[in-house]
Amino acid sequence: MCRLAVLISNKGTGTNFQAIIDGVESGKIQADLVAVIADTSEALGLERARKHKLPVKIVPEKEELLEVLKKLNVGYICLAGWKQIIVSEVIDTFPDKILNLHPGLIPDSLEGIVRNPDKSLGLWNKGKLADLAIQNFLDNKSSYAGSSVHFLTHEFDFGPVLGRCFEKIRKGDTVESLYKRLKVKENKLYVEVLAKLTRSVILSAPPRSGKYPWGEAKDLKTILIIDGGGRGAALVDKYAQSPKVGKILAVPGNDLMQINTQKQVITYPHLKTTSVKEIIEICQKEKVDLVDVAQDNAVAVGLVDELLKKKITVVGPTKKAGQIEWDKAWARKFMQKYQVPNPKYQIFKSEKAGIEFAKKNPNNKWFVKAAGLAEGKGVIPAANLDETTAAIKEMERFGLAGKTYLLEEWLMGEEFSAFAVCDGDNFQIVGYAQDHKRVNDGDKGPNTGGMGCVSNPMVISKIKDQISKIFKKTINGLKKENRFYEGVLYLGGIVVDGKVFIIEFNARWGDPEAEVILPSIQTDYLDIAEKVVQTKLDKLKIKVDTKIRISIAGAAKGYPGDYSKVRDKQILGLDKAIKQEGITIYGAGIKKSNNKYLVNGGRIFHLVAEGKDILEAREKAYQAMRLINIKGDNLHYRKDIGWRDIERVKS
């Protein structure tokens, strides 16, 4: 059992101290309260301590505190109105063991920020205590007041944050009325944090690079998201906006997922999206209410099927339904069978057969495409016979994914993507986007996972009816094949002379398309997920806003090839960029170490800007991107995202 000491003084009302006592006596806090330490015999809480028969110690001099705490052999030390300065030796002896409640919203890093539930900036209140801190919320006309429980460090009013609470400021609030309501939430938060720290069950993975989680109400839902990039970060943000969601887990997640929300986010960087056994164990241990499988490899290995076998609620297609993505040869045959418009194609299982076919059609231009999953990079354009031959030989590079490959007719037109939420019987289209796949400006260079995109591209306006009919054919066709599709279906299309052809279907959100479409959804995303699993999507009208959003990927130099020289270099300016109006940043290949963000992948982050039109959104995006760089190197990003719509506007 953990040994707990509480430090009090003659300052404050003692409500936090009483909440800790109640938490220990009720068993919520699994600890023995071994001492109540006061700096004066006049401390208000001493009467409470004696009433509950707690051992009391009076320590009037700050230099005496260390020896007292050492003899007590305490696990955690809680400040509850303590007014002495905690000397450095005490902090050094009990690192990450001394808890304090600060009446302000401490950020996770010295240069960081905290956002209120309405996305406005939260106030740190550094150096301001009690009534002065509350008055500062009112003076600054903040929309919310808030408090933070954190570990004490040498930095004043700062340290690893264990939890935050918020209280909406009402018209006519005074310091007294506002603080009275906030104190209720402070008391509850302190107990929840201590309950987490002292519970006997250890989390299977340390949350957010070793920082501790904060508690959530028992009636709130725990969500697990299977993804580690910008798409997963956008889903974390969207689920966190639901008032019914308390805690979010992500496998593997990334270290920037916490930045847009004050809800608990736990990541599992040591796992893969295909770690089926471990994911099931997490669901059972953490009592996960819903799993959102957002990543293609996870779909392909049948994660959804295995979760369903364990009676775990999950959003995402089964392996059979997801074959529409992970087997592009099968998908083409399916489209042909159900009269879904697609380019002419040929399927090959050997290098020799494909090259012989290409030689018989030397003047044709092709897209050479791996049939399996290749991280969005398995398509190679070939404008002549030599390029076709070279592309076919490249299929070997994709391993098993390239064993079967296709030669597809090179259609000349404008590409787009559309996204529908499906429940097996019904679907609703929730957004459109236009990805920019090539690594360099002017759509030059090799294919990547996506260097940026825009929402609602203008090309969509005249083809919406065609898109809807294609979705209907596809969903009904899968249903006839006994492959009921539940989750998000991604339609990748191209417009040729006003007619839509399917380039491919994907069995999940796109990345970076999710980053510009998910923020537009105004309906509670947990409600959408629940209607999907209940096959009741027709009972819910999904609402989306009309803003235009643009996403720009910040990448390491060398991506999509070798970027090892940039790995672990510090990323500068993220804090400045995210403070810009209308800017959201979703992490991807990024990690946090010693309060610094470091490069940990090819696509490092996705910066999203919103505006009333493409011009406003694009201007905001590039202003913010110019604030970010990599220490000792250059951040790579395309400077022409949205160029097609810009040309349309100018013409």
N, C-alpha and C positions, 0 to 999 in steps of 0.2 A: 504494500500500500504506500502511495506517495505521501511524503511528509511536507506539510504546508505551513508557512509562517505568514502572518498578515501584519503589515506595518501601518500604524495609525497615528493620528495627532489630534490636536484640538481644533483642527480645521475641517470644514465640510459638515455634512449632515449625518454621515455614517451609513447611508443606504447601501453603498457598495459592500461595506463590511458585513452588514446584516444579510445581504444577498448571498455572500460567500458562506456565511454560517448556515443559512437555510439550505444552500446547495450541498454542503457536506452532510448535514443531518438527514437530508432526503435521499442521499445516495447518488444524486446526479454528479457530484464531484467525488470521484473515488480517491479520497485522501483523508489523512488524519491531520486535524488542525492542531499542530504541536505547540504553537506559541502565538500570542498576540503581543507585539512589541510596540510600545509607545515611547515617544520622545519626551513626554511630560506626564506627570501623574494627574494632570487636569484633562487628559484626552477624553473626548466625549464618548468614545467607544468602549472605554474600560468597564462601564456599567453593563454594556451588552455582553462583554466577555465574561464577567463574573456571573451574570445571569445564566449563561450557558456553560458555566463551570470550565472555562478555558484557561490554560496557564498563561500568566501575564508576566512580562518583563518590561522594566522601565530603563531606557537607554538614552540619557540626556545628551551625551556627547557623540558626534558622528564617528569619531575615531574608534569608539568602543563597539560599534555595530558588527564589524567583521568577525571578531572573536565569538560573539554571542551566536551568530548565524552558523559558524563552523561547528560549535559544540552541539547545536541542534540537529546537524546533519540533514538539512532541509533539501527537498526536491525542487520546490518552487517558492518564490517570495512574491507576495502580492502587496503593492502599494495601494492603500485605501485612505487617502488624505494625508499621507506622510509628507512633512514639509522640510525635513533636514535634507541637505545636499548628500547624495550618495557618493561617497568617495570612490576614486578610480580602483582602489584595491578590491572593493566589494564587487564591482562590475567585472573585474578581471577574474575573480575567484568563482563567480557564479554567472558565466556567460550564458545567454539565452535561458536564464532561470528567473530573472526579476521582471515581473509584469507591472505595467502601469496603464492607467486609463487617462487618456488625454482628450480634453474637450475641443477637438478639432480633427480634421481629416488628414492624417499623416500619409504622405505618398510612399510608394514602395522603394523609391530611390531619391536621393537628394535633389536630383534635377527633374524628378517625375511630377505627375499631377494626379489628382483624384477627381473623378466626375460624379456628380450627384445623379440620382435616378433619372432625372430629366435631361442628362448629358451636359448640364452646365458645370462650370468648374467649381469644385469643392474648396473650402477654405482650410488651410493648414492650421492657422492660429498659433504658429510657432512663437513661443515666449509669452503667450497669454493664457492665464489660468482662470478657472471657475467663471465668475460673473463677467470678467473682462472678455473672456473668449466668447461667451454667448452674446454679449453686446456687440462684438465684432461681426458676428453673423448678421445682426440687425442693421448695423451701420453700413455694411456693404450690400444691403438689400439682397442677400443670398436667398435662393429659393428653398434651401434646406440647411438645417443645422446638423451637426454630426459629431460623433466621437470615435476614437480609435483605441483599441487595446493593443499594446506593443511591448516588445522586449526592450528593456533599458540598455542603451549603449552610451559611449562617451559623448556622442553627438547629442546636444541638448534637444529635447522634444523630438527625438527620432529613434528609429530602430525597427527591426522586422515586425511588420504589422500582422497581428493574429486575427483581427476582426474589426469591422466598422459597423456602426449603426447610423441611421438617418432619421430625422424628424422634419416633416414639411412645416415651413414657417407660415403661420396664418396671419391674415390681415389683423392688425391691432395687437399683435403679440408683444409682450414685454419680456424682459430678462427672466422674471419670475415665472410667467406662464409658459414660456418656451422651455426653460430649464426643467420645470416640473415634469413635462411630458418626455423630454429627452432622458431624464434620469431613470425613468421606468425602463427604457430601452437599454441604457447603459448597464443597469443592474442585471438584466437578462443576458446581455452580451458577455459580461464578465464571467457569469456562471457557465455559459455555453463554451467559452474558450477554455476555461479550466476543466470542464467536463471532457473536452477533446484531449487536452494535454495529459490528463491523469487516467484516462480509461485504460483498461487492461489490454484491449485489443489494439494491436499495432497496425497501422495502415500498411498495405503491401508495397507501397512505393511512396517515397517522400514527395509531398506536393510542392510544385513550383520551386525546384532547386533547393529543397531542404526547408522551406518555410512551412509554418504550421497552418492548418486549416482553421477556419472559424465555424462556429456552430450554425445550424439552421433549424427552423421549426420542424417538428416531427411530421406535420401534415404537408410539408413541401416535397416536391418530387426530386429525385436524383436522376440525372440524365447522363448517359455515357455516349460520347461521340467518337466514332472510329475514323480518325484522320489526323494528320500532323501538320498540314500546311495552311495556306490562306483560306481555303474552303472550310476547313475545320474551325479556324478562328472565327470566320463569319457565322458559322452555325452556333458556336459558343455564345457569341454576342447576341444572336437572335433568340436562342432559348433563354438566355439570362434576362431578357426583357420581359419574360412571362412572370407575373406575380405568383404563379403556382410552382415555380422552379426554385429550389434552394441550393443544391450543390450540382456542379457539372464536372464530370470526369472526361478525360480525352486520352485516347491511345493512338499514337504515342504523344500527341500534343506538341506544343512548343512553348518556349519561355515568354512569348509576348501575348499569349492568350488571355492573361489576366488584365491587360491594360485597359480594356474598354468596359469592364464591369466590376462592381464591388461584391459580386457573389463569389463563393468559393469555387476555384478551378484547380483540380488536381490532375497533373499529367504523369504519364508513365513512359519516359523516354527510353527505357531499356526494352520496351516491347515493340513488336511489329504489328501492323494491322491484320496480319495473318496468324498471330499468336492465339489461336482459337481457344486452347485449353486455359491459358492464363486469363483471357478476356472473360470466359465463363466464370472463373474463380473470382474475379473482381466483381462481377455482377452479383454473385451470391454473397460475397463478404460485405459489399457496400450496399446491399439491398437496392440495386438499381431498378428504377421504375420503368425506364424506357431506354433502349439502345438505338442510336441513329447510325446506320452503316453507310458512310459517305465516301468510301474509297473503293476503287475498282478491284484491286487485288483481293480485298476482303470479300467482295461479292463472289469473285471467281473461285475462291477456296470453299465457298459454301458456309461462311460464318452465319448468315441469316438462318440457314437450315438448322445448324447446330444449336443456335439460341432458341429457336422454336421448339426443338426437341426437349430442351430444358424448361419449357414453358416461361421463357423470358420474353417480355414484350419488346418487339423490334420493328423499326421502320427501315425498309430497304428490300430489294428484290431477292428472291431465292436464287440459287445457282442456276436453275433451269431458266428462270425469267431473265437473269442477267447475262445469259449466253448471247443476247442481242448485242452486247458489247465485247465480251471476252473471246468470242469466236466470230470474227468478221466474215469468214467464209459462210458459216451457218446463217449469219444475219442477212447476207446478200440473197441467199436462197429463200429465206423467209420473206424478204421484201418482194422478190419476184413472185412468190406464191400468192401473196395478198395484195398484189398490184400497187405496191408503194413505189413511187417513181424513184429510180436510182440509175446511176451511170452503167453503161455496158462494162462487163468485167469478165475475167478469166481467173480460175483458181489453179494454183500449182503446188506440188509437194516436193519438187526437186529443182535445183538450180538449172540443170540441163534442159528440162522441159520448158521452163520459162524463157530461157535465152533462145531456144529454137523457135518458139512462138513469136518472140520479138523480131527475130531475123526475117520471119515470113511477113511481118508488118513493119518494115523499116521506117516508114514515114509517120507512124503514129506517135503521139505524145501520151505518156502514161503517168499515173500515180502508182508507184510500187508500194504496196501496203502489207505489213506483217499482219497475219490473221489474229495473233494473240496480243496480249497487253504489253505495251512498250513505253509506258510513262508519257504518252502523248507525243513520242518522237519516232514512231514506227512507220511514218509515211514519207517517202522520198519522191519528189517530182523528177521526171525524166523527159526532156524535150526532144531527144533523138535516140538512135539505136545505141550509141556508145554510153550515154547516160543511163539508159534502161538496163544495159548489161551490167554496168557498175552498181546500179541500185539493187539489182537482183543478187549480186554477190554480197552486198551489204546486209542482206537479210540474215546471214549467218551470225552477224553481230548481235542480233536480238535473241539468240539462243532458241529455246523451245517456242517462243512467240513467233519466230520467223521461219519455223519448219514448214508451215503452210503459209503461202503468201498470195496476194492478188495483184494482177495488173488491171487497173481501172481506167476507163476513159477519162482523159483530161478535159473536164468541162471548163469553159471560159465564162465566168460570171462573178457575182458578188456573194461571198459567204456570210452566214449568220448562224446563230443558234437560238433555239426556243426551249423553254422548260415547262414541264407540266407535272403537277402532283397527281398521283394515281392511287386508287385503292383496289385495283383489280377489275372493278366494273366501271367506275367513273373516273373522270379526270378534269382538272382545271388548269388552264395555261396561266402561269404566274409571272412570266417575263420573257424578254428577248435581249440578246446581246450580240456584239460583234467582236470576236477575239482577234488578236494580232499575234500569230504563231511564230513568225520568223524573228530571229534574234536582233536584226539590225533595221534601221530606218529604211523606208522604201520597200518593205517586205522582202528584204534580202538576207542571205545567210541561212544557216540550217534551221530546221524546225525546233521549237522549244515546247515546254509545257504551256506557254502563253506569256507574252511580254506585256499584256495589258488588254483592256477591252472597254467598250462603252455600252451602256444600257439603252434599250429602245432605239436602235439605229434607224435612220429614216427609211432604209430600204424595206422595212417591215410593213409600212402603211398599206401597201397594195396587195400583200400576199397573206394576210392573216387568215382568210377563209381557207386557202390551200393548206396552211399549216394545221389548222383545226381538223380538217378532213384527214390529213395524214396521221395525226395523233389518234383519231378515232379508229382508222383502219388498223393501226399498229396495236392498240390496246385490245381491240376485238379479236385480232388475229392471234395474239398471245393467249387470250382467253380460250380460243378454240383449240389451241395447242396444249391446253391445260397448264399454262405457264402464267398464272394470274400475276400481273405486275403491280406490286405495291411499293410506293416510294416515288422518287423524282426521276423522270425520264427526260433525257437530254437529246434533243433533235438537232443534229448538225446538218445544215442545208446549204444549198447554193442556188441562186436565182439566175436562170439562163433564159433570156428573152421573155421575162415575165413568168416563167414556169419554175416551180420548186423541185429540185432533185435532192435526195438524201445522200450526203457524204458518209455519215455514220450515225448510229445511235450510241449513247453512253448510258450506263445504268446507274447514274448518280448525278449530283451537281457537277457542273464544270468548274474548273479552276484556271483562270480567275473570274469566270462569269458569276459564280456564287457571290463574290464580293460586291458586285454592283446590283444584283437582283434581290438577294436576301434583305438588304436594308430597306428596300421599297415595300416589303410585305408589312402591312399594318395589322393584320389579324394575328392574334396570339399564336405563335408557332407551335406551342405544345397542343393547342386545340386542333391545329391542322394535323399534327402527327397522330393524335388520338383518333381523329375521324378516319384517317387512313387505315389504321389497324382494326377499326371497327367496321370497315367497309360502309361508312356513312358520309363520305365526302360530299355527296349531293345534298346533305343537310346543312352544309356550311358554305357561305359565300366569302371567298378569300378576297380581301381588299388590298389594293396596292396603290402607292402614291404616283404622282406624275412627274417627279423630279428626274433629271438626267444625271447619271453617275458615270464617272470615268475611273478606271483602275490602271495604275502604272506599276509594273513589277520592278523593284530594285534588285539587281542581280550582281553576282560576283563576276569579275573580269575572267573570261575564259568559258563561262557557261554558254551553251550546254555541254561543252567539252571539259577539259581539265581546269578546275578553278582552285586547286590545292594551295597555290601560292597565296591566296587571299584568305583561306580558312583561318579562323581564330583571330582575325584582325578586328579591331574595335569599330563599331558603327557609331558615327557621330551625328548629332542633330535631330535624332528621333523625337526628343522631348520638345524641341522648338517646332517641329513640323506638326505634331499632333495638337498643339495648342492653336493652330490656325483654324479659323471658322470654317465649318463644313468639311473638315478633314477627319478621316478615320484611317488607322493603320492596322493591318492584319499581319501577324507574324507568319513566317514560313520557315526558311532555313536559317534560324536564329536561335541563339542561346544566351543565357544571362550568367555572368560570373563576376563576383565582387562588385555588384551594382553596375556592371558594364554589359552592354549588348554586343555580342560577337558574331561574326559570320560562321554559319554552321550548315550551309547548303548553297546550291546554285542560285535559286530564287530566294532571296533573303526575306523580303517583305512585299506586301502589296499596299500601295497608298491609294485611297479612294477619296474622291472629291465629289460633291453634289452641287447642283445648280439648277436654275430654272430652264436652262438650255445647254447645249453642248459648249457654247462659247464661254459661259460663266464657269461651268464645271471644269473645263480644260485649263482655263487661266488659273483657277485655284490650285489644281493638281500640280501644275508645273512650278508655281510659286513655292509650294511646299516641298516639292522634290529637290529644288535647288538648295534647300537648307540641310540636306542629308548627304553624308559622304562616308567613305571608309578611311580610317586613319592610315596614312602612308600609301594610299592607293586611290583609284577612282571607282566610284560606284557606276555600274553600267545600267543604263535604261534607255528605252526608245524615246525619241523626242517628237514622234509624229503619231502618237496614239489618237485615234479619232479622225484621222486625216480625210477619210471619205466624207464624213458628215460635214466637216469644215468646208470642203470643196463644194458640197451641195448648198450650204448656207451662203457661201460667197457668190455662187452662180444664181 
